[in-house]
Amino acid sequence: MKKIVVLIIIIIVAAAGYLYYDWDTKTKRAALEPSKSLYSWTDEKGVKHFTDKEPPGGAKDIEKTTGFNYVKPPLVTTIKKAALNSYRRVKNALSDLFKKRSKKPDAHQ
């Protein structure tokens, strides 16, 4: 019995450690990896361009926006979203079920 309890504790601690590691590495990577610069500019003919390359010399109204690489969300976030979506589905299904039951006409009247 003690071996089973110890094994369960080890599994829980290992899972928690992995989830923390996953969250920590992905959130740091998302915050620290500015990867792309996007430019918008207007050419001589008045046409607006959007590109990831620097605009040519005659460009006007140049705007530079720095973005981030996409980093897959941490597993903890994915699990949380799935749990919330499941909870909402069950809650809505039960709510609909109780609404249908309360709208049934009474057979004795």
C-alpha positions in Angstrom: 0.0 0.0 0.0 2.8 2.4 0.9 4.5 1.7 -2.5 1.3 2.7 -4.4 1.0 5.9 -2.4 4.6 6.8 -3.0 4.3 6.0 -6.7 1.2 8.2 -7.0 3.0 11.1 -5.2 6.0 10.7 -7.6 3.7 10.8 -10.6 1.9 13.9 -9.4 5.1 15.7 -8.6 6.6 14.8 -11.9 3.5 16.0 -13.8 3.4 19.2 -11.9 7.1 19.7 -12.5 6.7 19.2 -16.2 3.7 21.6 -16.4 5.7 24.3 -14.6 8.7 23.7 -16.9 6.6 23.8 -20.0 4.8 27.0 -18.9 8.1 28.7 -17.8 10.0 28.0 -21.0 7.2 28.9 -23.3 6.2 32.1 -21.6 9.8 33.3 -21.5 10.4 32.4 -25.1 7.3 34.3 -26.2 8.3 37.4 -24.3 12.0 37.4 -25.3 11.9 36.6 -29.1 11.1 39.7 -31.1 11.5 38.1 -34.5 10.0 40.1 -37.3 9.8 43.7 -38.3 6.8 44.6 -40.5 6.7 47.7 -42.6 3.9 49.6 -44.2 4.7 52.3 -46.7 3.3 54.2 -49.6 5.1 54.3 -53.0 5.3 57.2 -55.5 1.9 56.2 -57.1 0.1 56.4 -53.7 -0.2 52.6 -53.3 0.1 51.3 -49.8 2.4 48.3 -49.2 2.8 45.9 -46.3 6.0 43.8 -46.2 8.6 42.3 -43.9 11.5 43.8 -46.0 12.7 47.4 -45.6 10.9 49.8 -48.0 12.8 51.3 -51.0 14.4 54.8 -50.9 11.4 56.7 -52.3 8.9 55.3 -49.9 6.7 57.7 -47.9 4.7 57.3 -44.6 6.9 54.4 -43.4 5.7 52.6 -40.3 7.7 49.9 -38.6 6.0 47.4 -36.3 8.0 44.8 -34.4 6.3 41.4 -33.8 6.9 38.1 -32.1 7.3 34.6 -33.2 4.3 32.4 -32.6 5.0 30.1 -29.6 2.5 27.3 -28.9 0.6 28.0 -25.6 1.8 26.1 -22.5 0.0 22.8 -21.8 -1.5 24.2 -18.6 -3.3 26.9 -20.6 -4.6 24.3 -23.1 -5.8 22.0 -20.3 -7.5 25.0 -18.6 -9.3 26.1 -21.8 -10.5 22.5 -22.5 -11.8 22.2 -18.9 -13.6 25.5 -19.1 -15.2 24.6 -22.5 -16.3 21.2 -21.2 -17.8 22.9 -18.1 -19.7 25.4 -20.2 -21.1 22.7 -22.5 -22.3 20.6 -19.5 -23.7 23.7 -17.8 -25.6 24.7 -21.0 -26.9 21.2 -21.6 -28.2 20.9 -18.1 -29.7 24.4 -18.2 -31.5 23.5 -21.5 -32.7 20.2 -20.0 -34.2 21.9 -17.0 -35.8 24.6 -19.1 -37.5 21.9 -21.3 -38.7 20.0 -18.2 -40.2 23.2 -16.7 -42.0 24.0 -20.0 -43.7 20.6 -20.2 -47.5 20.9 -19.8 -48.9 19.2 -16.8 -51.0 16.2 -17.8 -53.4 16.5 -14.8 -54.8 20.0 -15.8 
